[in-house]
């Protein structure tokens, strides 16, 4: 029979109680100290058929060393009323993080050129796309009202850490808003898909000729573009805002940080042995693509379905705690698969059936989200992920997107707690 000293038993009990207390506080503490603020973007004006695709810098955003817990947004008018998609179509919006020299005071530009100089440094998400695409922390499209990004405890997106900001710089945020006023439009869907013939566009915003086979997309509906209206239609300009609500908590060691990853189905990466190791991946994300009208020999189930896929390596893995896709009208779902074919997350659009804001008939008004139990969905380092995007191809669609957004924690809560506790003992 084993004999255990009473002092040892007492010490173990105290340690267990301490761990229970600390672990409980790490899950409850964030909820008790939650903060929430509603912000408005700078005002923008739209008349019937007009387009805004603009970057606003140094927008209002929570400051300090914090953990972001949720984010949602929508377009509202000056009275704060929700604006329906059949009047103002929110093609996309994106919230980006950047570091700005303390000697610069500019707040608004109509292009992304501002981040191409030494006074401004973009802080991108952890996704694989390169260049000036999908580097945002938050961003969706027409489905915005139907989705709220809610990060469960004890996880959070860490921002505002002074150690991450270069000397002489400060952390700031920008928003890109691409909205199209379709009041009186001759072809509302065509306007929202930026079909070139409706915008009478043959060159892009830089004066370069648009290739003949490009029927529609971002090149044909730049800032200040005008879509074709019904003959004789007139309507007033109106002032609008992107209203965004942010919830956060002050940062502390009980919070488990998560990283943001965005994948694009147009990524034309060609995999090789070096790619699987995360060496010089050379990702080329084009953001948008065209869905051709199906032929009689291209059927799936009871209708025509366009299926687009891409496979990309994820150099640093972790545990998936959230996932959602972004698609345009005609989308019927998107799925992110692991290397062994397992489903990491499948996101399905919901379409409106009415006329009111949030339920607009014919428009995507929401996308299903994934909240796997922490630890149940793991991506290993270097794993090849496959993204699949499906669209109804009964008719042609221009400028569609197939983006997938996931949040990944490198550690689980108990692992993070153990690491943080060990660090605190070493420091002391």
Residue, then its C-alpha position, 0 to 999 in steps of 0.5 A: x500500500x502506498x503512503x502519500x504525505x498529507x502535505x503533498x496531498x494538500x499541495x496538490x489540492x491547492x494547485x488543482x483549485x488554483x488551476x480551476x480558478x484560473x482556467x475558469x477566469x480565462x473563459x469568463x473574464x472576457x465576457x464580463x469585460x466586453x466592450x462594444x461601439x458602433x462606428x460610421x465610415x466617412x459619408x459617401x454620396x450615390x445617385x441612381x446608377x453611380x458607383x463608389x469604390x474608395x479607400x478611407x484612411x484613419x477610420x474610427x476603430x478601438x485603440x490600445x492593446x486589445x482582443x477583437x471579439x466580433x464584427x458586423x456591418x451594413x449600409x445605412x442612410x443619414x437617418x440610420x435606416x438600413x438601406x436595401x440591396x436592391x437600392x444600394x448593392x454592397x459589392x464588397x467592403x474590407x477593413x485593413x490594418x496599417x502602420x503610418x508614420x507619425x508625421x503623416x496626417x492624410x485621411x482619405x485617398x481614392x486609391x490604394x496608392x497610399x500604402x505603396x510608400x515608406x510612410x505607410x506599411x500594410x499589416x496583412x492577415x496571415x493568408x497566402x495571397x500576395x500583392x494588394x488583394x484580400x489582405x483585410x482583417x474583416x470584409x464581406x459583401x451583400x451577405x453582410x447583414x446576415x453574418x456576424x463574426x463572433x469569436x468565442x472565449x477565450x479566443x481573440x484577434x490581437x491588435x494594438x500590441x506596441x511591440x508590433x509597431x515600428x518606432x516612429x509609426x502608429x497603428x491605424x485602420x482603413x476601409x474600402x467600400x465598393x457600393x453600386x446604386x441600382x435605383x432605376x437601373x436597366x439591368x440590376x443584376x448586370x449592374x451588380x456584376x459590373x458588366x462592361x456593356x452596361x457601364x460603357x467601359x472599354x478601358x480601366x481606371x488606369x487608361x489601359x484597354x480591357x481585353x475583349x473577352x472580359x465581359x464584366x468585373x471590377x475593371x468595369x465598375x471603378x470609382x465614379x462609374x455610371x451604370x445604364x439607367x432606364x430611359x427617363x429615370x431620375x432620382x436624388x443623390x443620397x448620403x450613406x455610411x457603412x455602419x460597423x459594430x466592434x466588440x472587444x476586450x482588453x488584452x491579457x494572458x488568458x486570451x488565446x490569439x487567433x490568426x486570420x486566413x483568407x483563401x481565393x479560389x482563383x489562386x493559380x498556384x502550381x503545386x510542387x514538392x517545394x510548394x508543399x514545404x511553403x517555399x516560394x509559393x508564388x500565389x496569384x490570386x485574381x479575386x474574381x472569375x467568370x461563370x460561363x452559361x452551361x451546355x446540355x452536357x454540363x449538369x449536376x443534379x437537376x441543374x447546371x453547376x459551375x465548379x471551380x477548385x484550387x489547392x494551396x499549402x498552409x505553411x503554419x497550421x493550427x485549430x480552426x475555430x471559425x469559417x465562412x465563405x464569400x460569394x456573389x449572386x448565383x453562388x450555391x456554396x463553398x467548401x474548404x477541404x483538408x489534404x485527406x478530403x475531410x471537410x474543414x468547413x462548408x458555407x452555404x448562401x441564403x437568399x432573400x425572399x422579400x423586399x425589406x433590408x436583410x431579406x431582399x429577394x434574389x440577393x445573397x443575404x447570409x452565408x452559413x458559418x462554422x464554429x467547430x468545437x475547439x480542437x476538433x478540426x486541426x490543420x497540420x503544418x504544410x497541409x495542402x488545402x483544397x477550396x471549392x466554389x460552386x455557382x448556378x450556371x444556368x446563365x452567365x455570371x460576371x465578376x464572381x468571387x470565391x473567397x474563404x475566411x477562417x480563424x485559426x488558433x495555434x494552441x488550444x486554451x489549456x496549451x496556451x494556459x500551460x505555456x503562459x503559466x510556465x512563462x510567468x514562473x520563469x519571469x518570476 
